[in-house]
Amino acid sequence: MSQLFHLGERMGDHASLKADLVELDFQLREEKDKVLAKEKEIKALKLKVRKQDEAGALAAAENVSLREQLEQREEEVCDLRCAAETFDTERLWR
């Protein structure tokens, strides 16, 4: 009788262990899904940062180009003012 009792006890333990194993397997799958979701989010954020860095670099390059154009236009205006002053001076002396 005691052997049957122990056998029944072990079978009950086995069923309990199997239920625990099923629960742990479910938890593991949930954690894996969370990790995959976080990895996907991190990848998307890295891509977004890279695109913003590229946009920033392009904006900086455009800014340099626009500053150069501004300097050229300022020099042209200065040259035109000097030419206008020279023209006015020459006109007065005639």
C-alpha positions as CSV (number, residue, x, y, z in Angstrom):
1,M,0.0,0.0,0.0
2,S,2.8,2.4,0.8
3,Q,4.4,1.8,-2.6
4,L,1.1,2.8,-4.3
5,F,0.8,5.8,-2.1
6,H,4.4,6.9,-3.0
7,L,3.7,6.2,-6.7
8,G,0.6,8.4,-6.5
9,E,2.5,11.1,-4.7
10,R,5.2,11.0,-7.4
11,M,2.6,11.2,-10.1
12,G,1.0,14.2,-8.4
13,D,4.5,15.8,-8.2
14,H,5.0,15.0,-11.8
15,A,1.7,16.7,-12.8
16,S,2.6,19.7,-10.6
17,L,6.1,19.9,-12.2
18,K,4.6,19.7,-15.6
19,A,2.2,22.5,-14.8
20,D,5.0,24.6,-13.5
21,L,7.0,23.8,-16.6
22,V,4.1,24.9,-18.8
23,E,3.8,28.2,-16.8
24,L,7.5,28.9,-17.0
25,D,7.5,28.2,-20.8
26,F,4.6,30.7,-21.1
27,Q,6.5,33.3,-19.1
28,L,9.6,32.7,-21.2
29,R,7.7,33.3,-24.4
30,E,6.2,36.5,-23.0
31,E,9.7,37.7,-22.0
32,K,11.1,36.8,-25.4
33,D,8.3,38.8,-27.1
34,K,9.0,41.8,-24.9
35,V,12.7,41.6,-25.7
36,L,12.0,41.4,-29.4
37,A,9.6,44.3,-29.2
38,K,12.3,46.4,-27.4
39,E,14.9,45.4,-29.9
40,K,12.6,46.5,-32.7
41,E,12.0,49.8,-30.9
42,I,15.7,50.3,-30.4
43,K,16.4,49.6,-34.1
44,A,13.7,52.1,-35.2
45,L,15.1,54.7,-32.9
46,K,18.6,54.2,-34.1
47,L,17.4,54.6,-37.7
48,K,15.5,57.8,-36.7
49,V,18.7,59.2,-35.1
50,R,20.8,58.3,-38.1
51,K,18.3,60.0,-40.5
52,Q,18.3,63.1,-38.2
53,D,22.1,63.1,-38.2
54,E,22.1,63.0,-42.0
55,A,19.5,65.8,-42.2
56,G,21.6,67.8,-39.7
57,A,24.7,67.3,-41.8
58,L,22.9,68.3,-45.0
59,A,21.5,71.4,-43.2
60,A,25.0,72.3,-42.0
61,A,26.4,72.0,-45.5
62,E,23.5,74.1,-46.9
63,N,24.2,76.7,-44.2
64,V,27.9,76.9,-45.2
65,S,26.9,77.3,-48.8
66,L,24.3,80.0,-48.0
67,R,26.9,81.9,-45.8
68,E,29.3,81.8,-48.7
69,Q,26.6,83.2,-51.1
70,L,25.8,85.9,-48.5
71,E,29.4,86.9,-48.3
72,Q,29.7,87.1,-52.1
73,R,26.6,89.2,-52.3
74,E,27.9,91.5,-49.6
75,E,31.1,91.9,-51.5
76,E,29.2,92.6,-54.7
77,V,27.1,95.3,-52.9
78,C,30.3,96.8,-51.5
79,D,31.8,96.8,-55.0
80,L,28.7,98.4,-56.4
81,R,28.7,101.1,-53.7
82,C,32.3,101.9,-54.4
83,A,31.6,102.0,-58.2
84,A,28.6,104.3,-57.6
85,E,30.7,106.6,-55.4
86,T,33.4,106.7,-58.0
87,F,30.9,107.4,-60.7
88,D,29.3,110.2,-58.6
89,T,32.8,111.7,-57.9
90,E,33.8,111.5,-61.6
91,R,30.5,113.1,-62.6
92,L,31.0,116.0,-60.2
93,W,34.5,116.7,-61.6
94,R,33.3,116.9,-65.2
